[in-house]
């Protein structure tokens, strides 16, 4: 049975931010789409502003599937996942096994095209840095949106996430913050110039 895409469709049932009070819930499917778009944008920024030659489409695909193993493992809260080295390593092993399980749900002749997505390759190490930055930027955007609704639950998470983004020292992420973050504080009329 080739159940890979049926499993992927279950991303929408995995809720994120489970330990936080949310004004609007976010599922893994929504998050993965946003990470994919941001990872693509980061690669394009690298190409257009920093003189790099990054495969933006591949960055987008890596972002799309970056948390797919959570369909099997669930979304473990970050404070638990990174509590200590033993838990972190055990969780990485569980994620690796989940990746193998998901790959096994594809027809054999298709698996080669997905191995590079589910098993990190050294040649894609910089793209994975962009995906990690996109993941953090998506989390930061969620914190900004929650704070704008008056939800103070995300204030500390917002500060910590921005600090993590800055510590990555990734120029593409810094430029994304400079070019695009201010717009997340605007309402629909401001975004469209009143023509929505």
C-alpha positions as a printed NumPy array, in Angstrom:
array([[ 0.   ,  0.   ,  0.   ],
       [ 1.418,  3.391, -1.037],
       [ 0.18 ,  5.563,  1.803],
       [ 2.808,  8.345,  1.759],
       [ 0.566, 11.159,  0.547],
       [-2.347, 10.062,  2.715],
       [ 0.049, 10.336,  5.655],
       [ 1.268, 13.76 ,  4.492],
       [-2.326, 14.964,  4.424],
       [-2.448, 14.272,  8.168],
       [-0.166, 17.233,  8.844],
       [-3.323, 19.256,  9.326],
       [-4.153, 17.234, 12.449],
       [-0.887, 18.02 , 14.251],
       [-1.317, 21.146, 16.371],
       [ 1.685, 23.295, 17.203],
       [ 2.414, 25.341, 20.328],
       [ 0.593, 22.818, 22.518],
       [ 1.905, 24.24 , 25.796],
       [ 0.914, 27.803, 24.941],
       [-2.471, 29.516, 25.076],
       [-3.153, 30.488, 21.451],
       [-5.59 , 33.092, 20.187],
       [-5.574, 31.119, 16.921],
       [-4.358, 27.552, 16.641],
       [-1.718, 26.624, 14.078],
       [-1.333, 23.185, 12.549],
       [ 1.713, 21.54 , 11.014],
       [ 0.373, 21.872,  7.476],
       [ 0.063, 25.655,  7.796],
       [ 3.471, 25.923,  9.411],
       [ 5.145, 23.789,  6.731],
       [ 3.716, 25.933,  3.941],
       [ 4.979, 29.103,  5.611],
       [ 8.447, 27.605,  6.22 ],
       [ 8.565, 26.499,  2.583],
       [ 7.748, 29.995,  1.333],
       [10.24 , 31.649,  3.676],
       [13.023, 29.151,  2.861],
       [12.457, 29.874, -0.827],
       [12.579, 33.613, -0.114],
       [15.81 , 33.258,  1.87 ],
       [17.462, 31.447, -1.037],
       [16.225, 34.118, -3.457],
       [17.591, 36.823, -1.124],
       [20.912, 34.972, -1.082],
       [20.952, 34.895, -4.879],
       [19.779, 38.428, -5.571],
       [21.364, 40.344, -2.691],
       [24.378, 38.279, -1.701],
       [25.628, 36.926, -5.033],
       [24.981, 33.279, -4.196],
       [23.712, 30.521, -6.482],
       [21.274, 28.634, -4.291],
       [18.563, 26.281, -5.63 ],
       [15.571, 28.149, -4.222],
       [13.088, 25.504, -5.364],
       [14.947, 22.806, -3.429],
       [14.996, 25.028, -0.337],
       [11.213, 25.321, -0.681],
       [10.746, 21.548, -0.921],
       [13.009, 20.916,  2.075],
       [10.966, 23.458,  4.019],
       [ 7.712, 21.832,  2.973],
       [ 8.72 , 18.47 ,  4.425],
       [11.033, 19.643,  7.239],
       [ 8.707, 18.541, 10.064],
       [ 6.897, 15.717,  8.246],
       [ 8.116, 13.145, 10.767],
       [ 5.878, 14.846, 13.342],
       [ 2.968, 13.074, 11.665],
       [ 4.34 ,  9.985, 13.417],
       [ 6.094, 11.495, 16.443],
       [ 3.749, 14.377, 17.189],
       [ 5.022, 17.88 , 17.923],
       [ 7.211, 17.64 , 20.996],
       [ 7.469, 20.998, 22.776],
       [10.887, 22.607, 22.338],
       [11.69 , 22.845, 26.076],
       [11.311, 19.069, 26.332],
       [12.952, 18.175, 23.006],
       [16.129, 20.079, 23.91 ],
       [16.05 , 19.579, 27.701],
       [19.32 , 17.622, 27.674],
       [21.65 , 15.833, 25.27 ],
       [20.187, 12.398, 25.997],
       [16.619, 13.448, 25.166],
       [17.798, 15.413, 22.126],
       [19.732, 12.437, 20.721],
       [16.926,  9.985, 21.474],
       [14.436, 12.236, 19.724],
       [16.762, 12.533, 16.687],
       [16.848,  8.728, 16.523],
       [13.055,  8.58 , 16.698],
       [12.825, 11.183, 13.908],
       [15.26 ,  9.139, 11.794],
       [13.131,  6.02 , 12.235],
       [10.   ,  8.013, 11.383],
       [11.714,  9.228,  8.179],
       [12.484,  5.643,  7.192],
       [ 8.874,  4.678,  7.87 ],
       [ 7.559,  7.515,  5.697],
       [ 9.975,  6.711,  2.861],
       [ 8.807,  3.106,  3.022],
       [ 5.285,  4.287,  2.225],
       [ 6.363,  5.385, -1.278],
       [ 6.54 ,  3.105, -4.304],
       [10.132,  1.853, -4.509],
       [10.833,  3.582, -7.835],
       [ 9.886,  6.988, -6.312],
       [11.912,  6.753, -3.096],
       [15.17 ,  8.026, -4.604],
       [13.542, 11.425, -5.22 ],
       [12.532, 11.737, -1.548],
       [15.636, 10.367,  0.18 ],
       [17.412, 13.734, -0.12 ],
       [14.402, 15.408,  1.482],
       [14.135, 13.053,  4.454],
       [17.816, 12.207,  4.942],
       [20.007, 15.301,  5.142],
       [22.817, 15.381,  2.597],
       [26.092, 17.233,  3.194],
       [25.748, 19.023, -0.164],
       [22.507, 20.596,  1.098],
       [23.893, 21.739,  4.457],
       [23.514, 25.451,  3.64 ],
       [19.958, 24.921,  2.403],
       [19.162, 23.195,  5.7  ],
       [20.519, 26.271,  7.523],
       [18.084, 28.363,  5.508],
       [15.237, 25.978,  6.389],
       [16.172, 26.205, 10.088],
       [16.145, 29.995,  9.804],
       [12.792, 29.859,  7.987],
       [11.437, 27.658, 10.783],
       [12.561, 30.214, 13.38 ],
       [11.185, 33.106, 11.315],
       [ 7.834, 31.325, 11.07 ],
       [ 7.842, 30.899, 14.853],
       [ 8.726, 34.574, 15.276],
       [ 5.863, 35.586, 12.975],
       [ 3.477, 33.455, 15.058],
       [ 4.683, 35.219, 18.217],
       [ 4.211, 38.652, 16.615],
       [ 0.692, 37.759, 15.467],
       [-0.26 , 36.418, 18.903],
       [ 1.118, 39.492, 20.628],
       [-0.905, 41.727, 18.298],
       [-4.115, 40.055, 19.484],
       [-3.188, 41.042, 23.042],
       [-2.013, 37.546, 23.965],
       [ 0.937, 38.093, 26.327],
       [ 1.666, 34.339, 26.429],
       [ 4.073, 34.715, 23.487],
       [ 6.094, 37.761, 24.645],
       [ 9.027, 35.763, 26.028],
       [ 8.942, 33.267, 23.142],
       [ 9.116, 36.216, 20.735],
       [12.218, 37.626, 22.454],
       [13.94 , 34.222, 22.598],
       [13.114, 33.389, 18.983],
       [14.443, 36.708, 17.686],
       [17.618, 36.171, 19.693],
       [18.027, 32.693, 18.14 ],
       [17.56 , 34.134, 14.646],
       [20.205, 36.799, 15.296],
       [22.603, 34.21 , 16.758],
       [22.407, 32.187, 13.555],
       [24.359, 35.004, 11.882],
       [22.687, 34.205,  8.589],
       [22.598, 37.298,  6.363],
       [19.55 , 36.017,  4.446],
       [17.534, 35.85 ,  7.683],
       [18.684, 39.314,  8.772],
       [17.647, 40.734,  5.399],
       [14.258, 38.995,  5.605],
       [13.673, 40.639,  8.982],
       [14.692, 44.023,  7.56 ],
       [12.651, 43.786,  4.352],
       [ 9.508, 41.954,  5.418],
       [ 8.824, 41.875,  9.173],
       [ 7.319, 45.35 ,  9.472],
       [ 4.462, 44.309,  7.187],
       [ 3.323, 41.679,  9.703],
       [ 2.265, 44.507, 12.004],
       [-0.103, 46.058,  9.453],
       [-3.803, 45.495,  8.888],
       [-5.321, 44.471,  5.538],
       [-6.02 , 48.037,  4.407],
       [-2.45 , 49.061,  5.159],
       [-1.068, 46.024,  3.318],
       [-3.125, 46.651,  0.194],
       [-3.146, 50.446,  0.214],
       [-6.879, 50.351,  0.972],
       [-7.74 , 48.438, -2.21 ],
       [-8.732, 45.079, -0.74 ]])
